[in-house]
Amino acid sequence: MAVKNGKEYIEGIDRQQINIWYQGKTIEKPLSSHPAFNGLLKTQAEMYDMQHQEKIMEQMTFQSGTDGERYGLSFLAPRSKEDLVRRRIMMELWAEKHHGFLGRSPDYMNTTMMSLYTAAHLLQEYNPEYEDNLIKYYEYCRSKDITLSHAFIQPFASRLSELLDEAQDSITAKVIDRNENGIVVNGAFMMATQAATCDEILVFPSPLPSMLEPDNPYAFAFAVPNDLEGMTFICRESYSDTSHYDHPLSSRFEEMDAMVIFDHVFIPRNRIFYLGNEEIGVRLFSEGNFHSYAGHQVLTRYIAKTEFLLGLISKLSDEQNISLEAVTMERISRILTMLENLKSLRLASEMMAEPDAKGYYVPAKKPLIAATIQYSSFYQEMLSMLQDISSSSLVMLPTEADLASDAGDFISLYLKGQDTSAWDRISLFRLTWELAIGPFGGRQKQFERFFFGNTRTLTSRMYNVYSLDKYKAMIDEFLHHGETQVF
């Protein structure tokens, strides 16, 4: 069976000999034993184990018609609307496991690779070898159930360095050497979420213009294992903790973000997907329908996360004895309305799906962009609801150790709820604190706000996917219908 289980996932991560820095020191021990990473690794291991559960195996995997193997369903390139629904059901099962808090759960990058695979034919007119590389890499990821990260964004200093263009001291990521066996790359990429807890990384920066077209050194895409010589990972501070009681979210779902440095890293020829031509990079994403396929996966995650916040806000309202107040019912109804709206937009994207030139069914883009724009601001609104309902209860929060101490009797006496023990009441508010005002929640807030770009990018994407001509023509016809012009 091609799909891996949780044990295989963790063993694969622990086998890597990556150069990884955390809090000023290199990590020498296996990541599965490191407190900054082991909570997430356990969660994703449980997700991979779901692929082997007999009751849901048909919903989690698909069987290849060529080799009879079972593969993860998020690798499935859809040939019908029914295939899109199958993909969505699988993604729902994983999203329900992590409640939407894993923005880079494995199905996100599996979907990304699938979308690029559907556009691999574009490379044939440019370089058939790169088409073959991309197809074979997709098949490799599918057959080995590779856990993949990605690096797209360059640091501010690197982007500023673009002004230096071809100057030797430019630090913009670029190809600095090449031969018949591959290329050598220098540069840095940030916000590589889960880079340390994945098997490999897809590097696909936005192409920069160059006077050297069609041999633009800034235009390239490749995928490599995390432990190539010359690669360095620098992690941000972890928001995780080992206590599920004190940090119920980060102890399970903390996705480490890292900056990845490529210092004279040799990229083998068979791992290069395009090189030198910035136009082909743009076409791979647009004609591979990345935003449609990824948007379908992301919207499924949004729905799971909204359901979690709906449950939490409802529980808090009960705990604060305000569930029947008009303002509470208005808040709950607002979330329910948005939840139904998100589900309807996802359904619309599936029902209006159409085949591309190669016969792959693509979810309709317009409903998915609309959902992304709405959720970017609505998520912030739900966090504000949590803060309003909780008030000062988010500030005075003893820990699990406090409750177990000699002061625990005082805490149990004075911090109990109307019908709940202090242990249960504090547990509920610690969950709320971590999501509404804690560092884990702050990172989630920023992550959702800019997931697919800033407000200008999102609104531009929506504006450009529509043609307004027919709507303007409707107004012209209304204003001048049956009108006799007077000169």
N, C-alpha and C positions, 0 to 999 in steps of 0.2 A: 504494500500500500504506500502510495507516494506521500500522503499526508503524515506529518510528524505528530508526535504526542508531546506532552509537557516536559517529560524527562529528557527527551531528545533535544528540545528547544534549549533548556537550561544547560545541558552538557555541551551543546554547540557554542553557546556564548562563553562558557567557562574555558573552553579549549583555546579561544583566541588569545594571541599574545599581542594585544594592542598597547600602544603607548598612550596612556590616558592619565590626565592630571586632575586631581580634585583637592581643593583647599591647599594648594601649594606643594602637594606631594604626588608622586606617581603611585598608582594603585597596583600593588603586586599580587594581592590575593584574588581568588576568583570573584567575579562580580556578584554571584549568587549569595555570597556570604558578606557582602558589603551593605551596610544599612541604607545607603543612598540609592541602591538599585534592587535589593532583594524583594521588596514589596511588589514592585511592578513585575519582576520576573515571575513571581509566584502567580500573580493574576493572569499574566499571558500564558503561563504554563497550563493553567486551568482552562483557558480558552482553547488552546490547542488540544487538550484532552477531550473537549466537547466533540471534536471531529471523529472521535473513536467511540462515542456513545451510541450504542445500537439503536436506541429509540429515535435519535435525531440525525443519524448518519446520512440519510437520504437528503435531509435539509441542509446539511453542512458541506457535503461533497458531491461531486459529479463523476461519472464514469466515462473515461475516454473511449471513443469508438475505434481508435486505432490500436491502442495497446491494452485496453481493459483495466488500466490502473484507475484508482480513485484520486482525484485532486480536490484541493480546496475550491469551493464554489465561487469565491471572489476572483479566481483566475479565469472564470468562464467568459469567453467572448460571446455575447448574446446574439443568437440568430433569430430570435422572435421576441414578441412582447412577453410571452410566457417565461422565457429565459431571464428577462429583466425582473420579473416577479420572483423567480427562484433565487436570483442574486439578492434581492431585497430581503427575503425571508431569512436567508443565511446571515446577512448583515444585522438584521434585527436581533437574532439570537446572541451574537457577540455584543451588540450594543446594550442589550438588556443585562449582560454580565457585567459590563463596566459602566453602565448607566450614563453613557455619553461622555465620560470624563477622559477617555483616551482618544485624543485628537489624531494620534498616529497609530491606532490599532492596526494590526497587520493587514486587514482588508483594505485600508486606504492605499497603501503602496502596491498591493496586489492589483487593485483597480487601476492605478496609474500605469503599471507595466502592461496590463491588458489593453489600455487605451492606446499606448504607444505601439503595441504589437499590431493593432488593427490598422495603423497607418504606416507600417513598415514598408509597404510597397512604394511609398513616395521616395524612398532611398534608392530604389532601383535606377531611376533616371539620373541620379547623382553619383552613386557608387554602389553597385550590387553587393559588394563585400560587406558594406555597412548594413544593408538590408538583411543579409544572412546573419550577421552578428546579433542584430536586434531580435530576430525571430528565435535564434538559438538561445539567447539569454532569457527571453520570456519562457521558453520551454524548460530551460534549466531551473529557473525560479519556481515554476509550476511543479516540476517533477521532484525537486528537493524541498519544496515548501519553504523556500528561503524567506527569512524575515528581513525586510528591506527598509532602510532609512533613505533620506534624500538630502541633498545640499543644493539650494538654488540661490540663496541670498548672500551677497558679499558685504563685508563690514564697510562702514562709512568711509574709512581711510582708503580702502581699495577703490570705492566708487569715485572718491575725490581724485584718486591717482589716475583715473581715466583721462584727465585733462593733459596728462603727460604723454598720452598716446603711445607711440612706439619707443619712448625713451627707455634707456636701460634701467633706470631707477624706479620705474612704474611698478607698483605692487599689486596691480589688478591681476586676478587669476588668468593665467594664459599658458599656452604651450610654448615651452622654451627650447625644445629640441625634438627631433623626430628622426626615425630611421625605419628600415623595412620591418622591424619587429614591434614597433609601437611608438609612443610619444612620452615626453617628460613634461610634467605639469608642476607649476609653482602657483601658490595662492592660498587664500583663506576663505572659508565659508562659515557663516554663523546660522544659528537657529536650526541646527541639525537635530531635530527632536528624535529622541530614542536612538541616536547614532551608536551609543555604547551598548545598547541592549538589542542590537540587530546583527545579522550575519554579514551583511554587505551594505554598501551605500551607493545610491544613484546620484551622480553629479551632473547637473543640467542647468548651468547658469543662464540667465537671460543674455542672449548674444549682444555684444557691443559692436558698433560700427568700426570699421578699420579701413585705412587706405590700402591695406594689403589684400583686400577681397580679390579673388575667392579663397585666399589662404589666410583668412582672418585668424590670428592666434588666440583671440578671445572667444571664438565660437567653437564649442565642442560639447560632447556628451559622452559619458562612459559610466560603467559600474564596476566596482572592485570590492574585494574583501576588506574588512576593517583593519587588518593587520599587515598591510603592505609596508615595506621599508620606506621611511620618510613621512609617514602619516602620524599626526599628533592630534589627540582630542583633549580639549580644555573645557571642563564642565563648569557650569554655574553652581552656586550654592544650592544644596538640596533643601526642599521643603518637607521632606519625609521624616517620619518618626516610627519607631517600632511598635508603639502602643496603638492598637485599633481603637481603644476608648478615647485617648486624648486627641488622636489625629486619624479619625476613621476614613477619611478620603485619601490623604497623602500616603498613609501607610499601605495603601492598596494600589493607588492610581498615579503616583508621582512619575511623570515622564521627564527624564533628564534631558535638558537642552545642552548642546555643546557647540563649540567652535572647532572646526576641523581644518587643520593646517596641512597643506601639501607642499613639502619641501623637497624638490627634485624627485618627485615620485614617478616611477616608470609605470606606464599604463600599457598592458599587453595589447597588441593589435586586434585580437579577437574580442576585446571588451569595449572597443570604440564604436559608437553608434552614428556619429557624424563628426565632421571636422572641417573647419575653415570657411564654411558657407553659412552665414547667419540666417539666411532666408529659410533654409531647410529646418533649422531648429524651431522657428516660429510655426512652420507648416506642420511639423510633427504634433505639436500641441493642439493647434486649431483643427486640423483635419483628422487628428486622432480623437477629437471631441473630448479632450481631457476635462473641461469644465462641466460637461454634461454627465459623464460617467462618475467623476469624483463628486460632483454636486449631488448625485443620487445617493451615494454612500454617506456624504456629510449630512444630508437632510435626514437620513435614517438615524444618525447619531443625535441630531438636534431634537428629534421627536423623543428619543429615549431620555435625553437630559431634561427636556421640558416636563416629561412625566415624573421624573424624580423630584424636580423642584415643586411641582404641583402637590405631590405627596408630602413633601417637607413643609410647605407653607400651610397646608391643611392641618398637619399635626401640630405645628406651632400655634395655629389659631385656636385649636382645641385646648392646648396646654395653657395658653394665655386667657382662655375663657372669653374669646371674642368671635367665635365661629359664626354666631348668628347676627353679628353687627352688620349694618348695611355696607360699610366700607370693606369688610372682609368678603362678603358675598360678591361685591363688585370686583375685588381683586381676583377671587377664584374664577369668576365668570370670564374675566379678561384672559386668564391663562387658558381656560377651557376653549375659549374662542380661538386663540392663537394655535392651540394644539390641533383643533379641527382644521384650521386653515392650513397648517403645515402638512397634515395628513392628506388634505385635498390636493395641495400642490404636488405632493409626491405622486399621488394617484394620477393626476393630470399628466405629469411627465411620463408616466408609464403608458397611459392610454393613448397619448399623442406621439408616442415613439415612432420613429420611421427608420427604414434601413438606409445606410450610407451606400456609397458606390460599390463597396465590396460585400454588401448584404448583411453587415452587422447592425443590429438594432440599437439606436441611440435614444436615450431619454430626451424628451423635449426640453430645450434649454431655458425657455422663457419662464416657466413656473419655478425652475430651480434657482435662477438668478433672483427672482422675486422673493423666494424663501430666504435666501442668503441675506439680502438687503434688510428684510424685516427682522430676522433673528439677531443680526448684529446689534441692533438697538434694543430689541425686546429682552435679550438676556440681561442687559444692564438694568432694565426695569424690574425684572424678577429679583435681582439681587437687592435692589432698593426696597422691595416688599419685605424681604427677609430682615433687613436692617430695621425697618419701621415696626414690624411686628415684635421683634425681639427686644428693641430698646436697650436699656442698660444691662439686661441679662446676658448680652454678649461680652460684657466687660468683666464681671465677677465670676470667673470660671475656674474652680479648683480642678486639680488633676486627679488622675487615678491614684497616684501616690498619696495625695492629700487625703483622699477618702479612706485609704488603708492605714493612715497614720493615727496617732493618738488624738488628733484634732478631728478625726472622722465623725465622731458622735455629734459634735457641734454642727458640722456640715450637714449631716443627715437630718438634724432637727430643724435648722433654719433655712435650708435651701430646698426643701421638698415642695412639691406642687400641691394643687388642690386634691388631686386624686392619684398623684404619682410620687414615687420615692425620690429622694434627692439624687440617687444614682441614675435613675432613668431621666429625670429632668435635666441634669447636668449633661448627660450623654447627648440628649437632643440638641441642647444649646452649643455643645462643643462641635457637633456636626455643622450646625448653622454658622458658628464662628469661623470654622475652617473654610467654608464656602463663601461667606458674605464679607468678611474683613481680614481673614488670615492670609498669609503669603501664598499658600496653595491656591486659594480662591482668587487672589489678586492676579496671579499668573493666568488662571483660567479666564478671567475677565478680559485681560489684554489679548489673550490668544483668540477668543471668540470675536473680539472687536475687529481684529485685523486678519482673520483666518484666510479669506480670499482677497485681501487687499483693503486699502483704506476706503473711506466713503466715496471719494472722487473716482477711484478705480471701479468700485461696484456700480455706482450710478452710470458711469460711462459705459460699462459692459451692458447694462440694461438698455440704455439709450440706443446703442449701436446695433443691438440685436433686432430692433424694430424699424419698420419704415412707417413714417407718419403721413405719407402722401395721401393714402386713402382717407384718413381722418380729416385732413385739411380739405380734400376734395368734397367730402360730405358737407362741410360747412359752406363751401362755395355753392354747392348745389342747393342747399337749403335757402341761402340768402338770395339766390337768383332764380329759383324755380318759378316758372310762369311769368317772369318779369319782362316787361317791354321796356327796352332802354329808351330814355328820352335824352336827346342831344341838344 
